[in-house]
Amino acid sequence: MERIETHDATPGVVVEALTRGPGAICIRGLFSESQIAEARRVVMAHSEDRAQTVTHFQGQAAEEQRLHLQRRVWNLLAKGGVFSEMSEQPVIVGAMRRFLGDDFIMGSIAANRILPGGPGQEPHIDYPYWDYHMPDTFPLGINTSFALNAQVTIPLDPFTAETGATAFVPHTQHELRYPAEGDRFFERCQRMTAEPGDAIVFFGATWHCAMPNRSTQDRSAVLIQYLPKFVKPMEDLRAMVGEDFVRRASPTMRQLLGLNFPYPQNLDEIAVATNAEGRKNAMR
Ligand SMILES: O=C(O)CCC(=O)C(=O)O
């Protein structure tokens, strides 16, 4: 995976890596030590002795009774201001505007903590493609010529082969397919090795998965999912953050919460008759 400095991370460079390139790129040192320390403190506090939260792609670990060695912390926006800073980071926002459209939204911001000895995941692709192992449930002709997802992984601990850095198979995003047993994922994969504070940006149609943590230290990361404006978000962020958060939200945060795209609506109940859409005089 290519690693670039922040000042080289133009929208063009990032989008090229996600589309024609391998599907992933690492931007070095995008977040400060204090941001990472604060994010890590919150993630650890919320996953120390908490009952288990829902997780994904961990069927094998569930079978082996090892689910407790990986922990998810959902709804991070409501758990600390640093997560708003991360999701609104201007270099990321610039790249996402180009990749997913100016009105892109956030579908999820969560942490994935893998404890020492913790399990890896099933190789997969991300929401909304994550159940593409049932391709007949998707529109005829769907492909990756335009993106319905982008992911940003922000390591809070060193991402090494030993700690369980995410594995991915470069260039698999070009053809939309859910990886199968016969695809030899684990023989072909590379690792998203990175330092705390780096940001790994990838197209979620690229085959990937968390890997087992074979070290003696924790491996946590913040995972942000971005989507085009018309894809239903995975976490109900708008409802989860509450009214106070929305009142104080910046214009970018309002967009990330989907507030610039006001559908679905009960059009039958709208009291004032206006022209809501169209080139001319649209009054949403
Ligand atoms: O934590 C990781 O390394 C990757 C997590 C992931 O791919 C997922 O949960 O969809």
The ligand as an ORCA input file, in Angstrom:
! r2SCAN-3c Opt
* xyz 0 1
  O     -10.584     -3.617     11.984
  C     -10.179     -3.944     10.868
  O      -9.001     -4.212     10.632
  C     -11.145     -4.035      9.705
  C     -12.591     -4.069     10.112
  C     -13.508     -4.309      8.959
  O     -13.121     -4.498      7.851
  C     -14.956     -4.320      9.195
  O     -15.394     -4.426     10.328
  O     -15.711     -4.261      8.194
*
